[in-house]
């Protein structure tokens, strides 16, 4: 089990959950146990919860069988947390990423299928823009993440995972966390993505006309960046 819990979900705040849900379903997400107040979706790679609140940066939620034990371990690691054993925990991490820790129940401990998204492909990480990637990685290791890869050139980056969530701290201008996927981007993919997302999709090309980056901007402000799983050599 990851230090923070048995399962995790990504939290997306939306002033218009109906429009958000429609847009996420357009790009391959399906219902995953929605209730009257919370829209829960998955694409096989990640689990999302759309909350009917004012827009806010993408956040993380974990579900633990023992709020007491998790809270004690975080305090022992020197992590500043707020909340209680009765209501759950909250902590603000590097960049603009927040963590919420809730009690685990049969309804919340959902697991991903692991199957690739029909459109987006496979999730690489949640990218967290920050000023100092190494300081950010040190913090993440205190809450149970392990370094998977890191480099300083051409742009400092540290990738970590706890088995449930992949994080990528990257030295970039301050901004909200976003999803990074990799997919087999060809003409058919471009046609399908354009049909699904319309004006919410922006494509970037190289000098040869190949798509090097696709950016989906969702109605709730969340951003998804998709890069080719293999870049052409000529």
Secondary structure, DSSP 4 states (H G I P E B T S, - for coil): -BTTBSEEEEEEE-S-HHHHHHHHHHTT-EESS--SSEEEEE-SS-EEEEESSS----EEEEEES-HHHHHHHHHHTT---EEETTTEEEEE-STT-EEEEEE--TTT------PPBTTTBEEEEEEEEES-HHHHHHHHHHTT-EEEEEE-SSS-EEEEE-SS-EEEEEE-SS---EEEEEE--SHHHHHHHHHHHGGGEEEEE-TTS-EEEEEEE-TTS-EEEEEESS----
